[in-house]
Each structure stands twice: as C-alpha cells, then as structure tokens.
C-alpha cells in the first residue's frame, strides 16, 4: 500500500530523517510524506511518530500504486 501523509509546515531535513522509509516534498507551506506502508500497524506507527514529534497531520490517504 502507498500512502501520503500531509503535515502542516515545512519539515527540516533533520525532522524528515525521522521517517527514513518515506520520501518527502514541500508544497505550498506543507510537507507531504509518501511511500510504501507495510500494514496497518506500520501506518499507526507513522501517525504516532508524527504525534510524538508535534507534527500537525492535515490529511492522510492511500494512493494508487
């Protein structure tokens, strides 16, 4: 499964390194993390990581492969 997680603001390279399994792009004042998610547990782990780093998740969606 491929997912996009859109967070508010611009993530620094250091902060983006907290998500080594995902790529990221910055667009319109937001950062989009994207990549493969193995299973539901992995997805919840990514969301928990966002929360623990104080990131405000604006949107999360599954995208076609």
Predicted model as a PDB file, atoms N, CA, C, CB and O in Angstrom, pLDDT in the B-factor column:
MODEL        1                                                                  
ATOM      1  N   UNK A   1       0.841  -1.177   0.000  1.00 94.00           N  
ATOM      2  CA  UNK A   1       0.000   0.000   0.000  1.00 94.00           C  
ATOM      3  C   UNK A   1       0.884   1.238   0.000  1.00 94.00           C  
ATOM      4  CB  UNK A   1      -0.956  -0.001   1.214  1.00 94.00           C  
ATOM      5  O   UNK A   1       1.918   1.276   0.667  1.00 94.00           O  
ATOM      6  N   UNK A   2       0.476   2.232  -0.740  1.00 96.00           N  
ATOM      7  CA  UNK A   2       1.190   3.513  -0.745  1.00 96.00           C  
ATOM      8  C   UNK A   2       0.296   4.552  -0.070  1.00 96.00           C  
ATOM      9  CB  UNK A   2       1.572   3.958  -2.211  1.00 96.00           C  
ATOM     10  O   UNK A   2      -0.918   4.575  -0.267  1.00 96.00           O  
ATOM     11  N   UNK A   3       0.921   5.399   0.720  1.00 97.00           N  
ATOM     12  CA  UNK A   3       0.195   6.431   1.446  1.00 97.00           C  
ATOM     13  C   UNK A   3       0.875   7.770   1.298  1.00 97.00           C  
ATOM     14  CB  UNK A   3       0.070   6.068   2.914  1.00 97.00           C  
ATOM     15  O   UNK A   3       2.080   7.856   1.066  1.00 97.00           O  
ATOM     16  N   UNK A   4       0.076   8.815   1.438  1.00 97.00           N  
ATOM     17  CA  UNK A   4       0.560  10.186   1.580  1.00 97.00           C  
ATOM     18  C   UNK A   4       0.100  10.686   2.937  1.00 97.00           C  
ATOM     19  CB  UNK A   4       0.040  11.114   0.418  1.00 97.00           C  
ATOM     20  O   UNK A   4      -1.053  10.496   3.323  1.00 97.00           O  
ATOM     21  N   UNK A   5       0.999  11.319   3.648  1.00 97.00           N  
ATOM     22  CA  UNK A   5       0.661  11.963   4.907  1.00 97.00           C  
ATOM     23  C   UNK A   5       1.069  13.421   4.754  1.00 97.00           C  
ATOM     24  CB  UNK A   5       1.376  11.272   6.145  1.00 97.00           C  
ATOM     25  O   UNK A   5       2.251  13.737   4.617  1.00 97.00           O  
ATOM     26  N   UNK A   6       0.082  14.300   4.778  1.00 97.00           N  
ATOM     27  CA  UNK A   6       0.316  15.731   4.588  1.00 97.00           C  
ATOM     28  C   UNK A   6       0.344  16.405   5.964  1.00 97.00           C  
ATOM     29  CB  UNK A   6      -0.788  16.370   3.668  1.00 97.00           C  
ATOM     30  O   UNK A   6      -0.606  16.298   6.740  1.00 97.00           O  
ATOM     31  N   UNK A   7       1.450  17.103   6.252  1.00 97.00           N  
ATOM     32  CA  UNK A   7       1.583  17.782   7.542  1.00 97.00           C  
ATOM     33  C   UNK A   7       1.722  19.283   7.325  1.00 97.00           C  
ATOM     34  CB  UNK A   7       2.796  17.234   8.331  1.00 97.00           C  
ATOM     35  O   UNK A   7       2.220  19.733   6.293  1.00 97.00           O  
ATOM     36  N   UNK A   8       1.284  20.031   8.295  1.00 96.00           N  
ATOM     37  CA  UNK A   8       1.330  21.483   8.233  1.00 96.00           C  
ATOM     38  C   UNK A   8       2.753  21.963   8.442  1.00 96.00           C  
ATOM     39  CB  UNK A   8       0.393  22.105   9.277  1.00 96.00           C  
ATOM     40  O   UNK A   8       3.442  21.500   9.351  1.00 96.00           O  
ATOM     41  N   UNK A   9       3.193  22.879   7.612  1.00 95.00           N  
ATOM     42  CA  UNK A   9       4.502  23.489   7.785  1.00 95.00           C  
ATOM     43  C   UNK A   9       5.600  22.778   7.006  1.00 95.00           C  
ATOM     44  CB  UNK A   9       4.857  23.517   9.238  1.00 95.00           C  
ATOM     45  O   UNK A   9       5.389  21.748   6.365  1.00 95.00           O  
ATOM     46  N   UNK A  10       6.777  23.375   7.093  1.00 94.00           N  
ATOM     47  CA  UNK A  10       7.938  22.870   6.385  1.00 94.00           C  
ATOM     48  C   UNK A  10       8.794  22.068   7.350  1.00 94.00           C  
ATOM     49  CB  UNK A  10       8.749  24.024   5.753  1.00 94.00           C  
ATOM     50  O   UNK A  10       9.248  22.592   8.368  1.00 94.00           O  
ATOM     51  N   UNK A  11       9.015  20.811   7.038  1.00 93.00           N  
ATOM     52  CA  UNK A  11       9.841  19.962   7.886  1.00 93.00           C  
ATOM     53  C   UNK A  11      11.308  20.169   7.519  1.00 93.00           C  
ATOM     54  CB  UNK A  11       9.437  18.466   7.741  1.00 93.00           C  
ATOM     55  O   UNK A  11      11.663  20.220   6.342  1.00 93.00           O  
ATOM     56  N   UNK A  12      12.139  20.285   8.525  1.00 89.00           N  
ATOM     57  CA  UNK A  12      13.576  20.366   8.287  1.00 89.00           C  
ATOM     58  C   UNK A  12      14.078  19.003   7.818  1.00 89.00           C  
ATOM     59  CB  UNK A  12      14.332  20.825   9.571  1.00 89.00           C  
ATOM     60  O   UNK A  12      13.394  17.993   7.984  1.00 89.00           O  
ATOM     61  N   UNK A  13      15.266  18.980   7.237  1.00 87.00           N  
ATOM     62  CA  UNK A  13      15.853  17.706   6.811  1.00 87.00           C  
ATOM     63  C   UNK A  13      16.073  16.795   8.009  1.00 87.00           C  
ATOM     64  CB  UNK A  13      17.182  17.938   6.068  1.00 87.00           C  
ATOM     65  O   UNK A  13      15.911  15.579   7.905  1.00 87.00           O  
ATOM     66  N   UNK A  14      16.440  17.373   9.138  1.00 91.00           N  
ATOM     67  CA  UNK A  14      16.645  16.579  10.353  1.00 91.00           C  
ATOM     68  C   UNK A  14      15.349  15.905  10.780  1.00 91.00           C  
ATOM     69  CB  UNK A  14      17.181  17.463  11.493  1.00 91.00           C  
ATOM     70  O   UNK A  14      15.344  14.724  11.128  1.00 91.00           O  
ATOM     71  N   UNK A  15      14.259  16.649  10.752  1.00 92.00           N  
ATOM     72  CA  UNK A  15      12.963  16.087  11.131  1.00 92.00           C  
ATOM     73  C   UNK A  15      12.505  15.038  10.113  1.00 92.00           C  
ATOM     74  CB  UNK A  15      11.909  17.204  11.254  1.00 92.00           C  
ATOM     75  O   UNK A  15      11.938  14.014  10.494  1.00 92.00           O  
ATOM     76  N   UNK A  16      12.743  15.285   8.838  1.00 91.00           N  
ATOM     77  CA  UNK A  16      12.357  14.329   7.800  1.00 91.00           C  
ATOM     78  C   UNK A  16      13.116  13.011   7.953  1.00 91.00           C  
ATOM     79  CB  UNK A  16      12.609  14.923   6.409  1.00 91.00           C  
ATOM     80  O   UNK A  16      12.613  11.960   7.556  1.00 91.00           O  
ATOM     81  N   UNK A  17      14.305  13.058   8.516  1.00 93.00           N  
ATOM     82  CA  UNK A  17      15.091  11.838   8.726  1.00 93.00           C  
ATOM     83  C   UNK A  17      14.464  10.924   9.775  1.00 93.00           C  
ATOM     84  CB  UNK A  17      16.510  12.196   9.142  1.00 93.00           C  
ATOM     85  O   UNK A  17      14.870   9.770   9.915  1.00 93.00           O  
ATOM     86  N   UNK A  18      13.482  11.432  10.509  1.00 95.00           N  
ATOM     87  CA  UNK A  18      12.750  10.597  11.467  1.00 95.00           C  
ATOM     88  C   UNK A  18      11.816   9.630  10.738  1.00 95.00           C  
ATOM     89  CB  UNK A  18      11.945  11.479  12.447  1.00 95.00           C  
ATOM     90  O   UNK A  18      11.227   8.741  11.354  1.00 95.00           O  
ATOM     91  N   UNK A  19      11.686   9.811   9.423  1.00 97.00           N  
ATOM     92  CA  UNK A  19      10.841   8.959   8.584  1.00 97.00           C  
ATOM     93  C   UNK A  19      11.681   8.393   7.436  1.00 97.00           C  
ATOM     94  CB  UNK A  19       9.614   9.758   8.031  1.00 97.00           C  
ATOM     95  O   UNK A  19      11.431   8.711   6.273  1.00 97.00           O  
ATOM     96  N   UNK A  20      12.677   7.554   7.755  1.00 96.00           N  
ATOM     97  CA  UNK A  20      13.596   7.084   6.706  1.00 96.00           C  
ATOM     98  C   UNK A  20      12.929   6.226   5.630  1.00 96.00           C  
ATOM     99  CB  UNK A  20      14.708   6.297   7.334  1.00 96.00           C  
ATOM    100  O   UNK A  20      13.455   6.106   4.524  1.00 96.00           O  
ATOM    101  N   UNK A  21      11.782   5.632   5.942  1.00 96.00           N  
ATOM    102  CA  UNK A  21      11.111   4.778   4.969  1.00 96.00           C  
ATOM    103  C   UNK A  21      10.232   5.562   3.998  1.00 96.00           C  
ATOM    104  CB  UNK A  21      10.277   3.750   5.686  1.00 96.00           C  
ATOM    105  O   UNK A  21       9.671   4.987   3.065  1.00 96.00           O  
ATOM    106  N   UNK A  22      10.111   6.870   4.215  1.00 97.00           N  
ATOM    107  CA  UNK A  22       9.252   7.700   3.365  1.00 97.00           C  
ATOM    108  C   UNK A  22      10.067   8.781   2.670  1.00 97.00           C  
ATOM    109  CB  UNK A  22       8.124   8.339   4.194  1.00 97.00           C  
ATOM    110  O   UNK A  22      11.072   9.255   3.200  1.00 97.00           O  
ATOM    111  N   UNK A  23       9.625   9.163   1.486  1.00 96.00           N  
ATOM    112  CA  UNK A  23      10.164  10.331   0.795  1.00 96.00           C  
ATOM    113  C   UNK A  23       9.328  11.527   1.208  1.00 96.00           C  
ATOM    114  CB  UNK A  23      10.160  10.142  -0.765  1.00 96.00           C  
ATOM    115  O   UNK A  23       8.265  11.367   1.808  1.00 96.00           O  
ATOM    116  N   UNK A  24       9.798  12.721   0.891  1.00 96.00           N  
ATOM    117  CA  UNK A  24       9.006  13.908   1.224  1.00 96.00           C  
ATOM    118  C   UNK A  24       9.240  15.008   0.199  1.00 96.00           C  
ATOM    119  CB  UNK A  24       9.353  14.415   2.637  1.00 96.00           C  
ATOM    120  O   UNK A  24      10.298  15.103  -0.421  1.00 96.00           O  
ATOM    121  N   UNK A  25       8.210  15.834   0.047  1.00 95.00           N  
ATOM    122  CA  UNK A  25       8.293  17.035  -0.776  1.00 95.00           C  
ATOM    123  C   UNK A  25       7.601  18.150  -0.002  1.00 95.00           C  
ATOM    124  CB  UNK A  25       7.638  16.821  -2.202  1.00 95.00           C  
ATOM    125  O   UNK A  25       6.720  17.906   0.822  1.00 95.00           O  
ATOM    126  N   UNK A  26       8.022  19.370  -0.287  1.00 93.00           N  
ATOM    127  CA  UNK A  26       7.413  20.554   0.325  1.00 93.00           C  
ATOM    128  C   UNK A  26       6.596  21.258  -0.744  1.00 93.00           C  
ATOM    129  CB  UNK A  26       8.496  21.516   0.938  1.00 93.00           C  
ATOM    130  O   UNK A  26       7.091  21.550  -1.832  1.00 93.00           O  
ATOM    131  N   UNK A  27       5.325  21.530  -0.414  1.00 92.00           N  
ATOM    132  CA  UNK A  27       4.428  22.185  -1.359  1.00 92.00           C  
ATOM    133  C   UNK A  27       3.504  23.133  -0.607  1.00 92.00           C  
ATOM    134  CB  UNK A  27       3.608  21.143  -2.158  1.00 92.00           C  
ATOM    135  O   UNK A  27       2.830  22.727   0.339  1.00 92.00           O  
ATOM    136  N   UNK A  28       3.473  24.377  -1.018  1.00 90.00           N  
ATOM    137  CA  UNK A  28       2.503  25.352  -0.501  1.00 90.00           C  
ATOM    138  C   UNK A  28       2.461  25.403   1.018  1.00 90.00           C  
ATOM    139  CB  UNK A  28       1.128  25.032  -1.024  1.00 90.00           C  
ATOM    140  O   UNK A  28       1.384  25.389   1.613  1.00 90.00           O  
ATOM    141  N   UNK A  29       3.622  25.461   1.643  1.00 93.00           N  
ATOM    142  CA  UNK A  29       3.656  25.573   3.095  1.00 93.00           C  
ATOM    143  C   UNK A  29       3.329  24.296   3.846  1.00 93.00           C  
ATOM    144  CB  UNK A  29       2.722  26.619   3.517  1.00 93.00           C  
ATOM    145  O   UNK A  29       3.093  24.321   5.053  1.00 93.00           O  
ATOM    146  N   UNK A  30       3.315  23.184   3.134  1.00 96.00           N  
ATOM    147  CA  UNK A  30       3.037  21.886   3.751  1.00 96.00           C  
ATOM    148  C   UNK A  30       4.123  20.901   3.321  1.00 96.00           C  
ATOM    149  CB  UNK A  30       1.614  21.360   3.353  1.00 96.00           C  
ATOM    150  O   UNK A  30       4.781  21.091   2.299  1.00 96.00           O  
ATOM    151  N   UNK A  31       4.294  19.869   4.103  1.00 96.00           N  
ATOM    152  CA  UNK A  31       5.210  18.789   3.746  1.00 96.00           C  
ATOM    153  C   UNK A  31       4.384  17.541   3.503  1.00 96.00           C  
ATOM    154  CB  UNK A  31       6.284  18.549   4.859  1.00 96.00           C  
ATOM    155  O   UNK A  31       3.520  17.190   4.306  1.00 96.00           O  
ATOM    156  N   UNK A  32       4.654  16.872   2.394  1.00 97.00           N  
ATOM    157  CA  UNK A  32       3.955  15.639   2.057  1.00 97.00           C  
ATOM    158  C   UNK A  32       4.955  14.486   2.181  1.00 97.00           C  
ATOM    159  CB  UNK A  32       3.334  15.707   0.611  1.00 97.00           C  
ATOM    160  O   UNK A  32       5.939  14.420   1.445  1.00 97.00           O  
ATOM    161  N   UNK A  33       4.687  13.591   3.114  1.00 97.00           N  
ATOM    162  CA  UNK A  33       5.461  12.358   3.269  1.00 97.00           C  
ATOM    163  C   UNK A  33       4.754  11.301   2.443  1.00 97.00           C  
ATOM    164  CB  UNK A  33       5.594  11.920   4.787  1.00 97.00           C  
ATOM    165  O   UNK A  33       3.527  11.212   2.483  1.00 97.00           O  
ATOM    166  N   UNK A  34       5.495  10.499   1.699  1.00 97.00           N  
ATOM    167  CA  UNK A  34       4.849   9.485   0.867  1.00 97.00           C  
ATOM    168  C   UNK A  34       5.748   8.271   0.704  1.00 97.00           C  
ATOM    169  CB  UNK A  34       4.488  10.062  -0.506  1.00 97.00           C  
ATOM    170  O   UNK A  34       6.976   8.364   0.727  1.00 97.00           O  
ATOM    171  N   UNK A  35       5.092   7.132   0.539  1.00 97.00           N  
ATOM    172  CA  UNK A  35       5.830   5.903   0.324  1.00 97.00           C  
ATOM    173  C   UNK A  35       5.004   4.688   0.686  1.00 97.00           C  
ATOM    174  CB  UNK A  35       7.107   5.913   1.118  1.00 97.00           C  
ATOM    175  O   UNK A  35       3.808   4.779   0.963  1.00 97.00           O  
ATOM    176  N   UNK A  36       5.679   3.543   0.676  1.00 96.00           N  
ATOM    177  CA  UNK A  36       5.014   2.275   0.959  1.00 96.00           C  
ATOM    178  C   UNK A  36       4.820   2.083   2.456  1.00 96.00           C  
ATOM    179  CB  UNK A  36       5.815   1.112   0.380  1.00 96.00           C  
ATOM    180  O   UNK A  36       5.692   2.392   3.268  1.00 96.00           O  
ATOM    181  N   UNK A  37       3.643   1.561   2.789  1.00 96.00           N  
ATOM    182  CA  UNK A  37       3.308   1.222   4.176  1.00 96.00           C  
ATOM    183  C   UNK A  37       2.993  -0.268   4.178  1.00 96.00           C  
ATOM    184  CB  UNK A  37       2.084   2.090   4.733  1.00 96.00           C  
ATOM    185  O   UNK A  37       2.136  -0.732   3.426  1.00 96.00           O  
ATOM    186  N   UNK A  38       3.682  -1.003   5.017  1.00 95.00           N  
ATOM    187  CA  UNK A  38       3.604  -2.465   5.011  1.00 95.00           C  
ATOM    188  C   UNK A  38       2.241  -2.979   5.458  1.00 95.00           C  
ATOM    189  CB  UNK A  38       4.679  -3.043   5.904  1.00 95.00           C  
ATOM    190  O   UNK A  38       1.656  -3.854   4.821  1.00 95.00           O  
ATOM    191  N   UNK A  39       1.743  -2.422   6.564  1.00 96.00           N  
ATOM    192  CA  UNK A  39       0.473  -2.895   7.114  1.00 96.00           C  
ATOM    193  C   UNK A  39      -0.114  -1.818   8.017  1.00 96.00           C  
ATOM    194  CB  UNK A  39       0.663  -4.226   7.895  1.00 96.00           C  
ATOM    195  O   UNK A  39       0.442  -0.729   8.157  1.00 96.00           O  
ATOM    196  N   UNK A  40      -1.239  -2.142   8.621  1.00 95.00           N  
ATOM    197  CA  UNK A  40      -1.932  -1.180   9.475  1.00 95.00           C  
ATOM    198  C   UNK A  40      -1.090  -0.771  10.681  1.00 95.00           C  
ATOM    199  CB  UNK A  40      -3.255  -1.761   9.944  1.00 95.00           C  
ATOM    200  O   UNK A  40      -1.112   0.390  11.088  1.00 95.00           O  
ATOM    201  N   UNK A  41      -0.358  -1.709  11.248  1.00 97.00           N  
ATOM    202  CA  UNK A  41       0.496  -1.400  12.397  1.00 97.00           C  
ATOM    203  C   UNK A  41       1.572  -0.390  12.011  1.00 97.00           C  
ATOM    204  CB  UNK A  41       1.146  -2.683  12.950  1.00 97.00           C  
ATOM    205  O   UNK A  41       1.885   0.513  12.787  1.00 97.00           O  
ATOM    206  N   UNK A  42       2.131  -0.537  10.827  1.00 97.00           N  
ATOM    207  CA  UNK A  42       3.139   0.405  10.341  1.00 97.00           C  
ATOM    208  C   UNK A  42       2.522   1.796  10.183  1.00 97.00           C  
ATOM    209  CB  UNK A  42       3.737  -0.078   8.994  1.00 97.00           C  
ATOM    210  O   UNK A  42       3.133   2.797  10.558  1.00 97.00           O  
ATOM    211  N   UNK A  43       1.317   1.854   9.632  1.00 96.00           N  
ATOM    212  CA  UNK A  43       0.622   3.123   9.441  1.00 96.00           C  
ATOM    213  C   UNK A  43       0.379   3.820  10.779  1.00 96.00           C  
ATOM    214  CB  UNK A  43      -0.709   2.898   8.711  1.00 96.00           C  
ATOM    215  O   UNK A  43       0.649   5.012  10.922  1.00 96.00           O  
ATOM    216  N   UNK A  44      -0.133   3.067  11.757  1.00 96.00           N  
ATOM    217  CA  UNK A  44      -0.361   3.658  13.074  1.00 96.00           C  
ATOM    218  C   UNK A  44       0.940   4.092  13.720  1.00 96.00           C  
ATOM    219  CB  UNK A  44      -1.084   2.675  13.979  1.00 96.00           C  
ATOM    220  O   UNK A  44       0.970   5.084  14.448  1.00 96.00           O  
ATOM    221  N   UNK A  45       2.015   3.362  13.462  1.00 97.00           N  
ATOM    222  CA  UNK A  45       3.327   3.755  13.968  1.00 97.00           C  
ATOM    223  C   UNK A  45       3.794   5.074  13.374  1.00 97.00           C  
ATOM    224  CB  UNK A  45       4.346   2.673  13.676  1.00 97.00           C  
ATOM    225  O   UNK A  45       4.365   5.909  14.075  1.00 97.00           O  
ATOM    226  N   UNK A  46       3.551   5.263  12.076  1.00 97.00           N  
ATOM    227  CA  UNK A  46       3.911   6.530  11.436  1.00 97.00           C  
ATOM    228  C   UNK A  46       3.114   7.691  12.032  1.00 97.00           C  
ATOM    229  CB  UNK A  46       3.673   6.450   9.917  1.00 97.00           C  
ATOM    230  O   UNK A  46       3.660   8.762  12.296  1.00 97.00           O  
ATOM    231  N   UNK A  47       1.830   7.467  12.237  1.00 96.00           N  
ATOM    232  CA  UNK A  47       0.995   8.521  12.831  1.00 96.00           C  
ATOM    233  C   UNK A  47       1.422   8.824  14.260  1.00 96.00           C  
ATOM    234  CB  UNK A  47      -0.483   8.113  12.806  1.00 96.00           C  
ATOM    235  O   UNK A  47       1.420   9.985  14.670  1.00 96.00           O  
ATOM    236  N   UNK A  48       1.785   7.805  15.020  1.00 97.00           N  
ATOM    237  CA  UNK A  48       2.274   8.017  16.389  1.00 97.00           C  
ATOM    238  C   UNK A  48       3.578   8.801  16.370  1.00 97.00           C  
ATOM    239  CB  UNK A  48       2.474   6.667  17.115  1.00 97.00           C  
ATOM    240  O   UNK A  48       3.803   9.654  17.228  1.00 97.00           O  
ATOM    241  N   UNK A  49       4.439   8.517  15.395  1.00 97.00           N  
ATOM    242  CA  UNK A  49       5.700   9.249  15.266  1.00 97.00           C  
ATOM    243  C   UNK A  49       5.425  10.722  14.966  1.00 97.00           C  
ATOM    244  CB  UNK A  49       6.584   8.628  14.156  1.00 97.00           C  
ATOM    245  O   UNK A  49       6.071  11.608  15.526  1.00 97.00           O  
ATOM    246  N   UNK A  50       4.459  10.979  14.076  1.00 96.00           N  
ATOM    247  CA  UNK A  50       4.061  12.370  13.784  1.00 96.00           C  
ATOM    248  C   UNK A  50       3.616  13.070  15.059  1.00 96.00           C  
ATOM    249  CB  UNK A  50       2.923  12.410  12.731  1.00 96.00           C  
ATOM    250  O   UNK A  50       4.024  14.198  15.335  1.00 96.00           O  
ATOM    251  N   UNK A  51       2.782  12.394  15.827  1.00 96.00           N  
ATOM    252  CA  UNK A  51       2.271  12.982  17.062  1.00 96.00           C  
ATOM    253  C   UNK A  51       3.396  13.254  18.053  1.00 96.00           C  
ATOM    254  CB  UNK A  51       1.228  12.065  17.694  1.00 96.00           C  
ATOM    255  O   UNK A  51       3.441  14.325  18.658  1.00 96.00           O  
ATOM    256  N   UNK A  52       4.297  12.304  18.225  1.00 96.00           N  
ATOM    257  CA  UNK A  52       5.368  12.474  19.205  1.00 96.00           C  
ATOM    258  C   UNK A  52       6.332  13.591  18.809  1.00 96.00           C  
ATOM    259  CB  UNK A  52       6.132  11.170  19.374  1.00 96.00           C  
ATOM    260  O   UNK A  52       6.991  14.177  19.668  1.00 96.00           O  
ATOM    261  N   UNK A  53       6.414  13.887  17.506  1.00 96.00           N  
ATOM    262  CA  UNK A  53       7.280  14.969  17.040  1.00 96.00           C  
ATOM    263  C   UNK A  53       6.549  16.307  16.974  1.00 96.00           C  
ATOM    264  CB  UNK A  53       7.844  14.629  15.675  1.00 96.00           C  
ATOM    265  O   UNK A  53       7.131  17.321  16.589  1.00 96.00           O  
ATOM    266  N   UNK A  54       5.273  16.306  17.351  1.00 95.00           N  
ATOM    267  CA  UNK A  54       4.499  17.545  17.376  1.00 95.00           C  
ATOM    268  C   UNK A  54       4.053  18.020  16.008  1.00 95.00           C  
ATOM    269  CB  UNK A  54       5.296  18.616  18.021  1.00 95.00           C  
ATOM    270  O   UNK A  54       3.780  19.206  15.822  1.00 95.00           O  
ATOM    271  N   UNK A  55       3.974  17.106  15.042  1.00 96.00           N  
ATOM    272  CA  UNK A  55       3.537  17.482  13.703  1.00 96.00           C  
ATOM    273  C   UNK A  55       2.013  17.478  13.635  1.00 96.00           C  
ATOM    274  CB  UNK A  55       4.129  16.525  12.644  1.00 96.00           C  
ATOM    275  O   UNK A  55       1.353  16.611  14.207  1.00 96.00           O  
ATOM    276  N   UNK A  56       1.478  18.450  12.936  1.00 97.00           N  
ATOM    277  CA  UNK A  56       0.022  18.554  12.768  1.00 97.00           C  
ATOM    278  C   UNK A  56      -0.347  17.898  11.441  1.00 97.00           C  
ATOM    279  CB  UNK A  56      -0.461  20.058  12.811  1.00 97.00           C  
ATOM    280  O   UNK A  56      -0.096  18.466  10.378  1.00 97.00           O  
ATOM    281  N   UNK A  57      -0.939  16.709  11.496  1.00 97.00           N  
ATOM    282  CA  UNK A  57      -1.334  15.979  10.285  1.00 97.00           C  
ATOM    283  C   UNK A  57      -2.619  16.585   9.737  1.00 97.00           C  
ATOM    284  CB  UNK A  57      -1.525  14.456  10.580  1.00 97.00           C  
ATOM    285  O   UNK A  57      -3.647  16.629  10.413  1.00 97.00           O  
ATOM    286  N   UNK A  58      -2.533  17.047   8.501  1.00 97.00           N  
ATOM    287  CA  UNK A  58      -3.692  17.647   7.851  1.00 97.00           C  
ATOM    288  C   UNK A  58      -4.513  16.619   7.083  1.00 97.00           C  
ATOM    289  CB  UNK A  58      -3.249  18.752   6.915  1.00 97.00           C  
ATOM    290  O   UNK A  58      -5.739  16.704   7.018  1.00 97.00           O  
ATOM    291  N   UNK A  59      -3.816  15.648   6.504  1.00 96.00           N  
ATOM    292  CA  UNK A  59      -4.507  14.655   5.679  1.00 96.00           C  
ATOM    293  C   UNK A  59      -3.638  13.400   5.577  1.00 96.00           C  
ATOM    294  CB  UNK A  59      -4.825  15.228   4.258  1.00 96.00           C  
ATOM    295  O   UNK A  59      -2.409  13.466   5.551  1.00 96.00           O  
ATOM    296  N   UNK A  60      -4.310  12.274   5.522  1.00 96.00           N  
ATOM    297  CA  UNK A  60      -3.633  11.016   5.282  1.00 96.00           C  
ATOM    298  C   UNK A  60      -4.524  10.249   4.303  1.00 96.00           C  
ATOM    299  CB  UNK A  60      -3.377  10.207   6.629  1.00 96.00           C  
ATOM    300  O   UNK A  60      -5.734  10.137   4.500  1.00 96.00           O  
ATOM    301  N   UNK A  61      -3.906   9.728   3.255  1.00 97.00           N  
ATOM    302  CA  UNK A  61      -4.732   8.992   2.294  1.00 97.00           C  
ATOM    303  C   UNK A  61      -3.904   7.933   1.594  1.00 97.00           C  
ATOM    304  CB  UNK A  61      -5.355   9.947   1.262  1.00 97.00           C  
ATOM    305  O   UNK A  61      -2.696   8.072   1.398  1.00 97.00           O  
ATOM    306  N   UNK A  62      -4.606   6.863   1.222  1.00 96.00           N  
ATOM    307  CA  UNK A  62      -3.996   5.812   0.414  1.00 96.00           C  
ATOM    308  C   UNK A  62      -4.027   6.255  -1.032  1.00 96.00           C  
ATOM    309  CB  UNK A  62      -4.728   4.448   0.598  1.00 96.00           C  
ATOM    310  O   UNK A  62      -5.030   6.792  -1.502  1.00 96.00           O  
ATOM    311  N   UNK A  63      -2.940   6.034  -1.734  1.00 95.00           N  
ATOM    312  CA  UNK A  63      -2.865   6.428  -3.144  1.00 95.00           C  
ATOM    313  C   UNK A  63      -2.600   5.190  -3.995  1.00 95.00           C  
ATOM    314  CB  UNK A  63      -1.753   7.502  -3.369  1.00 95.00           C  
ATOM    315  O   UNK A  63      -2.052   4.206  -3.498  1.00 95.00           O  
ATOM    316  N   UNK A  64      -2.982   5.228  -5.270  1.00 91.00           N  
ATOM    317  CA  UNK A  64      -2.749   4.074  -6.136  1.00 91.00           C  
ATOM    318  C   UNK A  64      -1.266   3.767  -6.266  1.00 91.00           C  
ATOM    319  CB  UNK A  64      -3.350   4.315  -7.513  1.00 91.00           C  
ATOM    320  O   UNK A  64      -0.424   4.663  -6.198  1.00 91.00           O  
ATOM    321  N   UNK A  65      -0.963   2.515  -6.451  1.00 83.00           N  
ATOM    322  CA  UNK A  65       0.446   2.080  -6.591  1.00 83.00           C  
ATOM    323  C   UNK A  65       0.979   2.374  -7.960  1.00 83.00           C  
ATOM    324  CB  UNK A  65       0.587   0.594  -6.307  1.00 83.00           C  
ATOM    325  O   UNK A  65       2.138   2.076  -8.248  1.00 83.00           O  
TER     326      UNK A  65                                                      
ENDMDL                                                                          
END                                                                             
